[in-house]
């Protein structure tokens, strides 16, 4: 029984470490990247939003800053919550 308990806690620990890079962000609408570390941006199109490195071409985006190219192209007349594509 004790071994099973230790294995359970070890598995839980390693699972949490695997997802440690996915820090939740976007609580502050004025600065959604505030919770993210250096060279990381808040990916608002993720559900829930998480900190990640800048996105490559073709990935969905909402802001220019999240794209490696610094260009998030959205259709003309798009609302602030509409997704665009990194160029």
ZIFENGI-V28728 format. One record per backbone hydrogen bond with DSSP energy under -0.5 kcal/mol. NH is the residue of the N-H (numbers start at 1). CO is the residue of the C=O. Records with the same first field share a line. If there is no record, write none. Layout:
BEGIN
NH=CO ; CO
END
This chain:
BEGIN
5=1
6=2
7=3
8=4
9=5
10=6
11=7
12=8
13=9
14=10
15=11
16=12
17=13
18=14
19=15
20=17
22=19
23=21
25=49
26=32
29=27
31=28
34=31
36=33
40=37
41=52
43=41 ; 50
44=42
46=43
50=43
51=23
52=41
55=66
58=86
59=56
61=84
66=63
67=64
68=55
70=67
73=71 ; 85
74=72
78=75
82=79
84=61
85=73
86=59
87=71
END
